[in-house]
Amino acid sequence: MTTRILPAAGDPDAARAIATLLSQLPAAEPALSVPDSTTLLDTLARLAAESVDELPEVVLVHERIGPVPALDLIREVALRFPAVGVVLLSSDAGPALFSAAMDAGARGLIGLPLAYEEVAARVQAAAQWAVGVRRHLGGGAGVFTGPGGRVVTVAGAKGGVGTTFTAVQFALAAAASGRRTALVDMDLQAGDVGSYLDVQFRRSIADLAGIQDISPRVLQDAVYDDRTGLALLLAPADGERGEEVDDRAARHILGALRSRYELVVIDCGTQVTGANAAAVEMADVAVLVTTPDVVAVRAAKRMVRMWERLQVRKAEDTAMVVNRWSKHTEIQPALIEKITKTRATRTPVPAAFKELQAVVDAGRVQDLDNRSTVKQALWTLAGELGLLSAPETPAGAHGSPKALGSPGPAGPGSSGTSLALRVSGPVARLRRGREG
């Protein structure tokens, strides 16, 4: 059996040394080394989208990989691509690091400098494990979108464009369709999900930030099971506690939620922090909400550019939702799509705040009348984005991207076409001190 190996090393000298040694292994098919965590995860996602058979059996991760630290990267690969054997290369081969690597999901640890016998043994063991897992799973490609469920983030171009209302309606639509749904408020300093749903709860996402092992029992204590059918993980009541949730904590918390719920909808607010940037990168679908006015569209373009600079999300992998639309506005969805280089959804949300005012003021948006044109548009959008049901076949989930149709209002019964967004994104660390 030929073993396909994908090395990941940021140091060019280390990459050359790894390539030289791998070329000497019998029945090995090493690929060109990837230079960083972003490229590694994008490469694996692209291969998984084609077919599970295209994935390498073994991934070698060098200790000095970046921008995501090696152990965090291993955890991400193990979570998203569970039938790939990951091996860590490190100059520290002590028991403490070995234990940490195993906890992260690695299948082995190879000490530096590399020795032929050790590399051959570890690669063979990881490859055999990967083949066994794939045989046990029956080659099911659906495993590689992440265990449990999908993550959907909703961010706003600026304050007041309807980000939280959109996220809440997406989650309500998914729950009404029968999907086990969690709604997470990651607007850490000014979260209003609880206010929109008339919920007060003493626990918040900040209570999970310092917990290394988030068991189902721990998660259940922090989540509020609402009568709407949603599981709510709220923002902290004291905004300063939001600083406790960094990018590493966000990845850990969202991984735990993903393994327990079919769909995780995240309100990311309008500010870019380490936590919500990590969420946007982890997302299967990333939504950016704007309104059709000059200031909001400029803010949307600024947000997309910031995501690209920080390696959070590519513009073409972002779904743009146009809120408060009317046929009389000068700025139409097609123009917003052209300006921001995002993918505008086919269903804009009409400007009809009078329909919403009573339920928003009462903090009971779940009671919005089904005849509301805003609700119909948002629930149609949820179907268009693929939030109302799981993909029917792996081929459908991993198919080639399709161009979106012309924007225009769709009827409430329209199921829409799921956006062909990237399967998953890597989680790049925000560079300190860099402004958008």
Residue pairs with C-beta under 8 A, 6 or more apart in sequence:
1 27
1 127
1 131
2 27
2 28
2 29
3 25
3 27
3 28
3 29
3 57
3 58
3 123
3 124
3 127
4 29
4 30
4 31
4 55
4 56
4 57
4 58
5 22
5 25
5 28
5 29
5 30
5 31
5 56
5 57
5 58
5 59
5 60
5 123
6 30
6 31
6 34
6 40
6 43
6 44
6 56
6 58
6 59
6 60
7 15
7 18
7 19
7 22
7 30
7 31
7 33
7 34
7 59
7 60
7 62
8 33
8 34
8 35
8 36
8 37
8 39
8 40
8 59
8 60
8 61
8 62
8 65
8 73
9 15
9 18
9 33
9 35
9 60
9 62
9 64
9 65
9 89
10 35
10 36
10 62
10 64
10 65
10 66
11 62
11 64
14 62
14 64
14 89
15 33
15 35
15 62
17 113
17 114
18 33
18 60
18 62
18 89
18 114
19 30
19 32
19 33
21 114
21 116
21 119
22 28
22 30
22 119
23 30
24 116
25 119
25 120
25 123
28 123
31 56
34 40
34 43
36 65
36 66
36 67
37 65
37 66
37 67
37 68
37 73
37 76
37 426
37 427
37 428
38 67
38 68
38 311
38 426
38 428
40 59
40 61
40 65
40 73
40 77
40 426
41 73
41 76
41 77
41 80
41 424
41 425
41 426
42 422
42 425
42 426
44 55
44 59
44 77
44 80
44 81
44 84
45 80
45 422
45 423
45 424
45 425
47 54
47 55
47 56
48 54
48 55
48 81
48 141
48 144
48 145
48 398
48 423
49 398
49 423
50 398
51 141
51 398
52 83
52 134
52 139
52 140
52 141
52 143
52 144
53 139
55 81
55 83
55 84
55 144
56 84
57 84
57 85
57 126
57 127
57 130
57 131
58 84
58 85
58 86
58 87
58 123
58 126
58 127
58 130
59 77
59 84
59 85
59 86
59 87
60 87
60 89
60 110
60 123
61 70
61 73
61 74
61 77
61 86
61 87
61 88
61 89
61 106
62 70
62 89
63 70
63 88
63 89
63 90
63 91
63 92
63 112
64 70
65 73
66 429
67 311
67 428
67 429
67 431
68 76
68 426
68 427
68 428
68 429
70 88
70 90
71 88
71 100
71 101
71 104
72 104
72 248
72 251
72 427
74 86
74 88
74 101
74 104
74 105
74 106
75 104
75 105
75 251
75 255
76 251
76 426
76 427
77 84
77 86
77 105
78 84
78 86
78 104
78 105
78 106
79 105
79 146
79 147
79 255
79 258
80 144
80 145
80 146
80 424
81 144
82 133
82 143
82 144
82 147
83 130
83 133
83 134
83 137
83 143
83 144
84 130
85 107
85 108
85 125
85 126
85 127
85 129
85 130
86 105
86 106
86 107
86 126
87 106
87 107
87 108
87 109
87 110
87 122
87 123
87 126
88 97
88 101
88 106
88 108
88 109
88 110
89 110
89 112
89 114
90 97
90 101
90 109
90 110
90 111
90 112
91 111
91 112
93 109
93 110
93 111
97 109
98 109
101 109
107 122
107 125
107 126
107 129
107 130
108 122
108 125
108 126
109 122
110 118
110 119
110 122
111 118
137 143
140 394
141 394
141 395
141 397
141 398
142 391
142 394
142 397
144 423
145 284
145 397
145 423
145 424
146 258
146 284
146 424
147 258
147 259
148 258
148 259
148 260
148 261
148 262
149 180
149 258
149 261
149 262
149 263
149 264
150 258
150 262
150 263
150 264
150 284
150 285
150 386
150 387
151 254
151 258
151 264
151 266
151 279
151 282
151 283
151 284
151 285
152 170
152 263
152 264
152 265
152 266
152 283
152 284
152 285
152 286
152 287
152 385
152 387
153 266
153 268
153 276
153 279
153 280
153 283
153 285
153 286
153 287
154 163
154 166
154 167
154 170
154 265
154 266
154 267
154 268
154 287
154 289
155 163
155 268
155 269
155 270
155 276
155 280
155 286
155 287
155 288
155 289
155 303
156 162
156 163
156 268
156 269
156 270
156 288
156 289
156 290
157 270
157 288
157 289
157 290
157 291
157 296
157 297
157 299
157 300
157 302
157 303
158 270
158 290
158 295
158 296
158 299
158 300
159 270
161 270
161 289
161 290
161 291
161 296
161 323
161 324
162 289
162 291
162 323
162 324
162 349
163 187
163 267
163 268
163 269
163 270
163 289
164 185
164 187
164 191
164 192
164 193
164 196
164 267
164 269
165 196
165 356
165 360
165 365
166 287
166 289
166 321
166 323
166 349
166 378
167 183
167 193
167 265
167 266
167 267
168 183
168 193
168 196
168 197
168 267
168 365
168 366
169 365
169 368
169 375
169 378
169 379
169 382
170 265
170 287
170 378
170 381
170 382
170 385
170 387
171 181
171 182
171 183
171 230
171 263
171 265
172 228
172 230
172 366
173 378
173 379
173 382
173 383
173 387
173 388
174 181
174 262
174 263
174 265
174 382
174 387
174 388
175 181
175 228
175 229
175 230
176 229
177 388
177 389
179 262
179 263
179 387
179 388
179 389
179 390
180 231
180 261
180 262
180 263
181 229
181 230
181 231
181 261
181 262
181 263
181 264
181 265
182 223
182 230
182 231
182 232
182 233
182 257
182 260
182 261
182 263
182 264
182 265
183 193
183 230
183 231
183 232
183 233
183 265
183 266
183 267
184 205
184 232
184 233
184 254
184 257
184 264
184 265
184 266
184 267
184 279
185 191
185 192
185 193
185 194
185 205
185 232
185 233
185 234
185 235
185 267
186 205
186 235
186 245
186 250
186 266
186 267
186 268
186 269
186 275
186 276
186 279
187 193
187 235
187 267
187 268
187 269
187 270
187 271
187 276
188 205
188 206
188 235
188 236
188 239
188 241
188 242
188 243
188 245
188 269
188 273
188 275
188 276
189 235
189 239
189 240
189 242
189 271
190 235
190 239
190 269
191 234
191 235
191 236
191 267
191 269
193 199
193 232
193 234
193 235
193 267
194 200
194 201
194 232
194 234
194 235
195 363
196 360
196 363
196 365
197 226
197 228
197 230
197 232
197 363
197 364
197 365
197 366
198 362
198 363
198 364
199 224
199 226
199 232
199 234
201 224
201 232
201 234
203 221
203 222
203 223
203 224
203 234
204 222
204 233
204 234
204 235
204 236
204 237
204 241
205 222
205 233
205 234
205 235
205 236
205 245
205 253
206 236
206 241
206 242
206 244
206 245
207 222
208 214
208 218
208 219
208 222
208 233
208 249
208 252
208 253
208 256
209 244
209 245
209 246
209 249
209 253
210 244
210 249
211 218
212 252
214 252
214 253
214 256
216 260
219 256
219 257
219 260
222 233
223 231
223 232
223 233
224 231
224 232
224 233
224 234
225 231
225 232
226 232
228 366
231 261
233 253
233 257
235 242
236 242
236 244
242 273
242 275
245 253
245 275
246 274
246 275
247 274
247 275
247 277
247 278
247 427
247 429
247 430
248 278
249 275
250 274
250 275
250 276
250 278
250 279
251 278
251 282
251 427
254 264
254 266
254 278
254 279
254 282
257 264
258 264
262 390
263 387
265 387
266 276
266 279
266 283
268 276
268 279
268 280
269 276
270 303
272 303
272 306
272 307
272 310
272 312
272 430
272 436
273 430
274 429
274 430
277 307
277 310
277 312
277 428
277 430
278 427
280 286
280 307
280 312
280 313
280 425
281 311
281 312
281 313
281 425
281 426
281 427
281 428
282 424
282 425
282 427
283 313
283 424
283 425
284 421
284 423
284 424
285 319
285 385
285 386
285 387
285 419
285 421
286 313
286 317
286 318
286 319
286 421
286 425
287 318
287 319
287 320
287 321
287 385
288 300
288 303
288 304
288 318
288 319
288 320
288 321
288 340
288 342
289 321
289 323
290 296
290 297
290 299
290 300
290 320
290 321
290 322
290 323
290 336
291 322
291 323
291 324
292 322
292 324
292 325
292 329
292 330
292 331
292 332
292 333
292 336
293 329
293 331
294 331
297 331
297 336
297 339
297 340
300 320
300 336
300 340
300 342
301 339
301 340
302 436
303 436
304 313
304 315
304 318
304 340
304 341
304 342
305 315
305 436
306 312
306 436
307 313
307 314
307 315
307 318
308 314
308 315
309 434
309 436
310 428
310 430
310 431
310 434
311 426
311 428
312 425
312 428
313 425
314 422
315 340
315 341
315 342
316 341
316 342
316 343
317 421
317 422
317 425
318 340
318 342
318 343
318 421
319 342
319 343
319 344
319 345
319 385
319 419
319 421
320 333
320 336
320 337
320 340
320 342
320 343
320 344
320 345
321 345
321 348
321 349
321 381
322 333
322 336
322 344
322 345
322 348
322 349
322 407
323 348
323 349
324 349
324 350
324 351
324 353
325 332
325 333
325 348
325 349
325 350
325 351
326 350
326 351
332 407
333 344
333 345
333 348
333 407
334 344
334 406
334 407
336 342
336 344
337 343
337 344
337 407
343 404
343 419
343 421
344 404
344 407
345 381
345 384
345 385
345 404
345 407
345 419
346 384
346 404
346 405
346 406
346 407
346 408
346 410
346 416
346 417
347 377
347 380
347 381
347 384
347 407
347 408
347 409
347 410
347 414
347 416
348 377
348 407
348 408
348 409
349 374
349 377
349 378
349 381
350 373
350 374
350 377
350 409
352 372
352 373
352 374
355 368
355 369
355 372
355 373
355 374
355 375
356 365
356 368
356 372
356 374
359 365
359 366
359 367
359 368
368 374
368 375
369 375
370 376
376 411
376 412
377 409
377 410
379 412
380 410
380 411
380 412
380 414
380 416
381 416
382 388
383 414
383 415
383 416
384 410
384 414
384 415
384 416
384 417
384 418
384 419
385 416
385 418
385 419
386 418
386 419
388 415
391 397
391 418
396 418
397 423
398 423
399 420
400 420
401 420
401 421
402 417
402 420
404 417
404 419
405 417
410 416
